[in-house]
Structure formats: C-alpha cells, structure tokens
Amino acid sequence: MAGRPRQFDRDEVLGKALRLFWKQGYEATGVAQITTTLGIGRQSLYGTFGDKRALFIETLKRYADAEQRWLENTLLAPGSPLENLHAVLDHWQEQAGRDQYRGCFIAKSSAELARRDAPIARLLAAFMERTIATFERALDQCIAAGELPADSDSRALAKTLLNTAQGLSCAGQVDALFAQDVVAQTRRLLR
C-alpha cells in the first residue's frame, strides 16, 4: 500500500523552517514548534526530511547556496571589480541598518553549533571557504585591473572580508552606527 502523497510545497516548507531556525537557533527550536510553524505533521516531517537535524542541515545548505549565488553574481558582474566589491559593502551596511536585521544564519549557526557538532562545523567551514574563494577571485580581478596594488594579498584580504561580514552579522544587530564605521574602515582597505 502506497503512502498518502505529500500535501505541502516542499520549497515553501523549507523557507518557513529556515526562517524559524534563523530566528531561534537550532537548540531552542523544538519538533512540536517546527510542525506547527511548517503546518505539517510529525510523520511528514520525518518522512520528508528525516528529523530535526536533517531539516536544519538542509536549511543551512539552502541559505549558504543562496548567499553564495548572490555574492558571486554581485562580485563577478560586468564592470569594475572594485565597484562590485563596494556594492557588497553597501549591501552589508544597508542590511545592518534595518530595524529587523537578523544577522547571518551561517554566523549564528557557527556560534551555536560549530564547537559541539563536527559535521555541521565541516559544513560551515566549507561554506566559508567557498566565500573566501569568491572574494579572492574578485580581488584578483581588482589587482589585474589595476584597481588594487599589485602586491595585495588577495587571500588575506578575502579572509578579512569574510571576517568583516561575520562580525557585522553580530554587531550590526546591536548598533547600526558600529556597522557603518566597520564598513567605512573596510573600504579603506580596498584602495
């Protein structure tokens, strides 16, 4: 006998799960709250996603992939590579200035789980490495275009940009003016 077909949109449910975990974190989100928020039963949760942890990992991957696509599209767009980098900084500053700024789901998940969950830590590290590589490619383009000094260390600058983004994710939730100062200082690195 075949089971009942799913009665929900998987993509929509993943979006709701992402928002829930992003708001509350992994540990503070219980299965009962997940099923209520997502509008699905326990059996559907387990049958479709496996369990709470598997659902969380899927939302983390979904977020990381979306962020990576946005970053690549912004940094590797036609035009001035340096202007593209500044567009990323503009975005960070604008996001940190929002009243409902939630920070970065990757940064929040790292703070909560990286020291306690080795598989999730590896997943987060892989995302960070992808981000560093994307920044490094963009910075190399800046150097090749003569927009940054030829002796610039693109790998070190890429790590600095990732660290800036992660720090803004936390500090930007507390003080938008702090975020403005950090972005202004980061712009000075990119001269």
C-alpha positions, 0 to 999 in steps of 0.5 A: 500500500502506497503512502498518502502523497505529500500535501505541502510545497516542499520549497515553501516548507523549507523557507518557513523552517529556515526562517524559524531556525534563523530566528531561534537557533537550532537548540531552542527550536523544538519538533512540536514548534517546527510542525506547527510553524511548517503546518505539517505533521510529525510523520511528514516531517520525518518522512520528508526530511528525516528529523530535526537535524536533517531539516536544519542541515538542509536549511543551512545548505539552502541559505549558504547556496543562496548567499553564495549565488548572490555574492558571486553574481554581485562580485563577478558582474560586468564592470569594475571589480572594485565597484562590485566589491563596494556594492557588497559593502553597501549591501552589508551596511544597508542590511545592518541598518534595518530595524529587523536585521537578523544577522547571518544564519551561517554566523549564528549557526557557527556560534551555536553549533560549530564547537559541539557538532563536527559535521555541521562545523565541516559544513560551515567551514566549507561554506566559508571557504567557498566565500573566501574563494569568491572574494579572492577571485574578485580581488584578483580581478581588482589587482589585474585591473589595476584597481588594487596594488599589485602586491595585495594579498588577495587571500588575506584580504578575502579572509578579512572580508569574510571576517568583516561580514561575520562580525557585522552579522553580530554587531550590526544587530546591536548598533547600526552606527558600529556597522557603518564605521566597520564598513567605512574602515573596510573600504579603506582597505580596498584602495 
